[in-house]
Amino acid sequence: MITDPVCGIELDQNLATSYTLNEQIYYFCCDGCKKIFIKKPKKWLKKLNRK
């Protein structure tokens, strides 16, 4: 199981959409969350690093 960094939903990696940034793959529940992440990746990466 992986967790969408934008909405926090846990889902199966096979069902997720992905995006690669700086050689790291991030997984999302839908294209909407992916687009939100792509617009401001630093914001979401900062939140991920706090966890």
Buried (B, 14 or more C-beta within 10 A) or exposed (E): EBBBBBEEEEBEEEEBBEBEEEEEEBBBBBEEBBEBBBEEBEEBBEEEEEE
